[in-house]
């Protein structure tokens, strides 16, 4: 059975520590590469709308840090790891690498 809910979003050529912003339809998505793993979440920070792809990876927390107010969101889960919690978690998406391509599963709208 073919699972048509996976979207090919490009080559799996991300380098260690890279943050890559993508526009998929009307959704902004962040791809991140950390510890040889690719993860994905909403690129627009739910705190103030800044693009997480303009931030950096906090190695200690395994999280992306928003460049505007330095909120950190755990790679893979999108969980807010900044205290006190003044904003919600980021929505994270399932990712797999297949034949050198990044495949992303977005929630159904």
C-alpha positions as CSV (number, residue, x, y, z in Angstrom):
1,X,0.0,0.0,0.0
2,X,1.4,3.4,-1.0
3,X,1.2,6.2,1.7
4,X,0.5,9.4,-0.3
5,X,0.7,11.6,2.8
6,X,4.5,11.8,2.6
7,X,5.8,14.9,0.7
8,X,9.2,15.0,-1.0
9,X,10.7,18.3,0.2
10,X,14.1,18.1,-1.4
11,X,17.6,16.5,-1.2
12,X,18.9,15.2,2.1
13,X,22.0,17.4,1.8
14,X,21.7,19.3,5.1
15,X,24.9,19.7,7.0
16,X,25.4,19.4,10.7
17,X,23.8,22.3,12.5
18,X,22.0,23.5,9.4
19,X,18.6,25.2,9.7
20,X,16.6,25.3,6.4
21,X,13.3,27.1,5.9
22,X,10.9,25.8,3.4
23,X,7.6,27.0,2.0
24,X,5.2,24.1,1.5
25,X,1.9,25.4,0.2
26,X,0.9,28.0,2.7
27,X,2.9,26.5,5.5
28,X,6.4,27.5,6.6
29,X,8.5,24.5,7.7
30,X,11.9,24.3,9.4
31,X,14.2,21.4,8.6
32,X,17.1,21.0,11.0
33,X,20.1,18.7,11.0
34,X,21.5,17.7,14.4
35,X,23.4,14.6,15.4
36,X,23.0,13.2,11.9
37,X,19.2,13.4,12.3
38,X,16.8,15.5,10.3
39,X,13.8,17.0,12.1
40,X,11.0,19.3,11.0
41,X,8.6,21.7,12.7
42,X,6.7,24.9,12.0
43,X,9.2,27.6,11.0
44,X,7.1,30.5,12.3
45,X,7.6,30.7,16.1
46,X,4.3,30.7,17.8
47,X,5.5,33.3,20.3
48,X,5.9,36.3,17.9
49,X,6.0,34.8,14.4
50,X,9.8,35.1,13.9
51,X,11.4,32.5,11.6
52,X,13.2,29.8,13.5
53,X,15.3,29.1,10.4
54,X,17.1,32.4,11.2
55,X,18.1,31.1,14.7
56,X,20.6,28.5,15.8
57,X,20.9,25.1,17.4
58,X,21.5,24.9,21.1
59,X,23.7,21.8,21.3
60,X,23.2,21.2,25.0
61,X,19.4,21.3,24.8
62,X,19.2,19.7,21.3
63,X,16.8,22.6,20.4
64,X,16.4,25.3,17.9
65,X,16.6,28.8,19.4
66,X,14.4,31.6,18.0
67,X,16.5,34.6,16.9
68,X,13.9,37.1,18.2
69,X,13.4,36.3,21.9
70,X,15.6,33.2,22.3
71,X,12.8,30.7,23.0
72,X,14.1,27.2,22.5
73,X,12.2,24.3,20.9
74,X,13.4,20.7,21.1
75,X,14.3,19.2,17.8
76,X,12.1,16.2,16.9
77,X,9.3,17.1,19.3
78,X,8.9,20.9,19.1
79,X,8.6,21.0,22.9
80,X,9.2,24.4,24.4
81,X,12.3,23.9,26.6
82,X,12.6,27.6,27.7
83,X,11.4,28.5,31.2
84,X,9.2,30.1,32.2
85,X,6.9,28.8,29.5
86,X,5.5,31.8,27.9
87,X,4.5,30.2,24.7
88,X,3.2,26.9,23.5
89,X,5.2,24.0,21.9
90,X,5.9,24.2,18.1
91,X,4.1,21.7,15.9
92,X,6.6,19.0,14.8
93,X,6.3,16.8,11.8
94,X,7.4,13.3,11.0
95,X,10.4,13.1,8.8
96,X,12.2,10.3,7.0
97,X,15.1,10.1,4.5
98,X,14.5,7.9,1.6
99,X,16.8,7.4,-1.4
100,X,18.7,10.6,-0.6
101,X,15.5,12.7,-0.3
102,X,13.8,14.3,2.7
103,X,10.2,13.1,3.1
104,X,7.8,15.0,5.3
105,X,4.4,14.1,6.7
106,X,2.2,17.1,7.3
107,X,-1.0,16.9,9.2
108,X,-4.1,16.7,7.1
109,X,-5.9,20.1,6.9
